[in-house]
Amino acid sequence: MARKKKIEPEVLPDPEAWMTTFADLISLMLTFFILLVSMSTLDKTGLQDISTYFSSAVSVLNAGSGTEISIIRPLELQRIATPRELMLAMRQNSNVVLKTSTLEHHVRALIVQNKMYLRMDDAALFEAGSAQLKSQHIEALRRLAKMLATSPGLISVNGHTDDRPVLGAQFADAWRLSLARAASVLHILESEGVAANRLSLAGYGPSRPISTDATVMGRATNRRVDIVVYQ
C-alpha cells in the first residue's frame, strides 16, 4: 500500500513584517538627530572640560606628525598620576619626539618596575672604540633632552659594553669607554636644560649584560647607553 505524501502547509507572507525594519530605521534616525542637537548645543566650557579630562587621562596630547608635543606640566602630572602612569606618559612623549628622527629605530622605550629605560644602540651613537657622538644623531638627542627637561623624575645615564677588549688606544678598558659614552649623552641632556641635580652617571662596562656575549647579535645588544628615568 503506497504511503500518502505529506502535504506541507502553505506559509503565507506576513504583510506587516516591514514594520519591524521601519521601526528600527526610525529609532536610528531619532538617535542621530538627538546627537546632532546635543552637539550643536555643547558650549565652549563643556568642550574644555572634555579636553581637560582627556588630557589628564592620557597625560599627553599628541599634536600629530609635528615635532612639538603638548604635555602636562611636571607638578600637575605628579599630582594626578601614579609613578607608573608618569613613566607611561613619558614613554609616549619620547616616541612622539623621536618619530621621523634619525634615532627613531635605534631607541627602545621600556618600563621596568616604575622606571623608564630609553635604551640606545651604541653602534648608532658611536664609532667602534669611540665616545664621540655621531653628528647626525645629535639633533635627535637634543629633542629628546628637551622633553626630559620638562618631565618629572631623576635621570641616570648608564653606559654598557660587551666583554671584548676595547679597540684603539683612547681608552684603557671597557669600563672607561662605557663611562665616557654615558657622559657624552649626559652632556647633551644638561645642555638642553635638564637640571644637574637630577642627573647621575654610571659606566658598567661588561658587568650587566642583557644578552649573551657568545654571538655577534648578543654582543651588539649588550653595547648600549641607557637613559633611566625614575622617581
C-alpha positions as CSV (number, residue, x, y, z in Angstrom):
1,M,0.0,0.0,0.0
2,A,1.6,3.3,-1.0
3,R,2.3,5.9,1.7
4,K,0.4,9.1,1.3
5,K,2.7,12.1,0.6
6,K,2.6,14.6,3.4
7,I,1.4,17.9,2.3
8,E,3.3,20.9,3.8
9,P,1.2,23.7,5.0
10,E,1.4,26.8,2.8
11,V,3.3,29.6,4.6
12,L,1.8,33.0,3.7
13,P,4.0,36.1,3.9
14,D,3.3,38.4,6.8
15,P,2.1,41.7,5.2
16,E,3.2,43.7,8.3
17,A,6.8,42.3,8.6
18,W,8.1,45.5,7.0
19,M,7.1,47.4,10.1
20,T,9.9,45.9,12.2
21,T,12.6,47.2,9.8
22,F,10.8,50.5,9.5
23,A,10.6,50.9,13.3
24,D,14.4,50.2,13.6
25,L,15.1,52.8,11.0
26,I,13.0,55.4,12.7
27,S,14.8,54.7,16.0
28,L,18.2,55.1,14.5
29,M,17.2,58.3,12.8
30,L,15.8,59.7,16.1
31,T,19.1,58.8,17.8
32,F,21.0,60.5,15.1
33,F,19.0,63.8,15.3
34,I,19.3,63.8,19.1
35,L,23.1,63.6,18.8
36,L,23.1,66.4,16.3
37,V,21.1,68.6,18.6
38,S,23.3,67.7,21.6
39,M,26.5,68.6,19.7
40,S,25.0,71.9,18.4
41,T,24.2,73.0,21.9
42,L,27.5,71.9,23.5
43,D,29.2,75.2,24.7
44,K,32.8,76.0,24.8
45,T,33.1,75.3,28.5
46,G,31.8,71.8,28.0
47,L,34.4,71.2,25.3
48,Q,37.2,72.5,27.6
49,D,36.0,70.2,30.4
50,I,36.2,67.2,28.0
51,S,39.6,68.2,26.7
52,T,40.9,68.6,30.3
53,Y,39.6,65.2,31.3
54,F,41.1,63.5,28.3
55,S,44.4,65.2,28.9
56,S,44.5,64.1,32.5
57,A,43.6,60.5,31.5
58,V,46.4,60.0,28.9
59,S,48.9,62.5,30.3
60,V,49.8,63.8,26.8
61,L,48.1,65.3,23.9
62,N,49.6,64.2,20.6
63,A,50.0,67.1,18.2
64,G,50.1,65.0,15.1
65,S,53.1,64.4,12.9
66,G,54.9,67.6,14.1
67,T,57.9,67.6,16.5
68,E,56.1,69.8,19.1
69,I,54.0,68.0,21.7
70,S,51.8,69.2,24.5
71,I,52.4,67.6,27.8
72,I,51.0,68.3,31.3
73,R,53.5,70.3,33.4
74,P,55.6,68.2,35.8
75,L,54.0,69.4,39.0
76,E,50.5,68.8,37.7
77,L,51.4,65.5,36.2
78,Q,52.9,64.3,39.5
79,R,49.7,65.4,41.3
80,I,47.3,63.4,39.2
81,A,49.2,60.3,38.2
82,T,50.9,57.3,39.8
83,P,54.6,56.7,39.2
84,R,53.8,54.0,36.6
85,E,51.4,56.4,34.8
86,L,54.2,59.0,34.8
87,M,56.5,56.6,33.1
88,L,53.8,55.6,30.6
89,A,53.3,59.2,29.7
90,M,57.0,59.9,29.3
91,R,57.4,56.8,27.1
92,Q,54.6,58.1,24.8
93,N,56.2,61.5,24.8
94,S,59.6,60.0,23.8
95,N,58.1,58.0,21.0
96,V,56.4,61.2,19.6
97,V,59.7,63.2,19.9
98,L,61.8,60.6,18.2
99,K,59.3,59.9,15.4
100,T,60.8,60.6,12.0
101,S,64.2,61.4,13.6
102,T,67.5,59.6,12.9
103,L,67.1,57.7,16.1
104,E,63.5,56.5,15.6
105,H,64.6,52.9,15.1
106,H,67.6,53.0,17.4
107,V,65.9,53.8,20.8
108,R,63.6,51.5,22.7
109,A,61.5,52.8,25.5
110,L,60.9,50.2,28.2
111,I,59.2,50.4,31.6
112,V,60.5,48.1,34.3
113,Q,59.3,48.4,37.9
114,N,58.2,52.0,37.5
115,K,61.4,53.1,35.8
116,M,61.6,54.1,32.1
117,Y,64.6,53.0,30.1
118,L,65.5,54.7,26.9
119,R,67.8,52.1,25.5
120,M,70.1,53.3,22.7
121,D,72.3,51.2,20.4
122,D,75.9,52.1,20.8
123,A,76.5,51.4,17.1
124,A,74.0,54.1,16.2
125,L,75.6,56.7,18.5
126,F,79.3,56.0,18.4
127,E,82.1,54.6,16.2
128,A,83.8,51.5,17.5
129,G,86.1,52.3,20.4
130,S,85.0,56.0,20.4
131,A,82.9,58.0,22.9
132,Q,82.3,60.9,20.5
133,L,78.6,61.1,19.4
134,K,77.9,60.8,15.7
135,S,76.9,64.2,14.4
136,Q,73.8,63.0,12.5
137,H,72.1,62.0,15.8
138,I,72.9,65.0,18.0
139,E,69.7,66.9,16.9
140,A,67.5,63.9,17.8
141,L,69.2,63.6,21.2
142,R,68.6,67.4,21.8
143,R,64.9,66.9,21.0
144,L,64.7,64.0,23.5
145,A,66.6,66.1,26.1
146,K,64.1,69.0,25.8
147,M,61.3,66.6,26.5
148,L,63.1,65.1,29.6
149,A,63.9,68.7,30.8
150,T,60.1,69.3,31.3
151,S,59.4,65.9,32.7
152,P,59.5,64.8,36.4
153,G,61.9,62.4,38.0
154,L,65.6,61.7,38.4
155,I,67.7,60.6,35.4
156,S,70.6,58.2,35.4
157,V,72.7,57.8,32.2
158,N,74.4,54.4,32.1
159,G,77.0,53.1,29.7
160,H,77.4,49.4,28.9
161,T,79.8,47.4,26.7
162,D,80.4,43.7,25.8
163,D,83.2,41.6,27.2
164,R,85.7,42.1,24.3
165,P,88.8,44.2,24.6
166,V,88.4,47.9,23.6
167,L,89.6,48.8,20.1
168,G,92.0,51.7,19.8
169,A,94.3,53.4,22.3
170,Q,92.0,56.1,23.5
171,F,90.5,54.0,26.4
172,A,92.4,51.6,28.5
173,D,89.4,49.3,29.2
174,A,85.7,48.8,28.6
175,W,84.8,50.5,31.9
176,R,86.3,53.8,30.9
177,L,84.7,53.6,27.5
178,S,81.3,52.9,28.9
179,L,81.6,55.8,31.3
180,A,82.8,58.2,28.6
181,R,79.9,57.3,26.3
182,A,77.4,57.8,29.1
183,A,79.0,61.2,29.8
184,S,78.6,62.2,26.1
185,V,74.9,61.6,26.3
186,L,74.6,63.3,29.7
187,H,76.2,66.5,28.5
188,I,73.5,66.7,25.8
189,L,70.8,66.4,28.4
190,E,72.4,69.1,30.6
191,S,72.9,71.5,27.7
192,E,69.2,71.3,26.9
193,G,68.0,72.3,30.3
194,V,67.9,69.1,32.4
195,A,68.9,70.2,35.9
196,A,72.3,68.9,37.1
197,N,70.8,67.8,40.4
198,R,68.5,65.4,38.5
199,L,71.4,63.7,36.7
200,S,73.7,60.9,37.6
201,L,76.3,58.9,35.6
202,A,77.5,55.3,35.6
203,G,79.8,53.2,33.5
204,Y,79.1,49.5,34.0
205,G,81.4,48.1,31.3
206,P,80.6,44.5,30.6
207,S,79.2,43.7,34.1
208,R,75.5,44.0,33.3
209,P,74.8,42.1,30.0
210,I,71.2,41.7,28.9
211,S,72.1,39.1,26.3
212,T,74.8,36.6,25.6
213,D,78.3,37.7,24.7
214,A,78.8,34.4,22.7
215,T,77.2,35.8,19.5
216,V,77.6,38.9,17.4
217,M,74.0,39.8,17.9
218,G,74.2,39.3,21.6
219,R,77.3,41.5,21.9
220,A,75.6,44.2,19.9
221,T,72.6,44.1,22.3
222,N,74.9,44.4,25.3
223,R,76.6,47.5,23.9
224,R,74.2,50.3,24.8
225,V,73.6,53.5,26.6
226,D,70.5,53.6,28.9
227,I,68.8,56.8,30.0
228,V,66.9,55.7,33.1
229,V,64.1,57.9,34.5
230,Y,62.8,57.1,38.0
231,Q,61.1,58.7,41.0
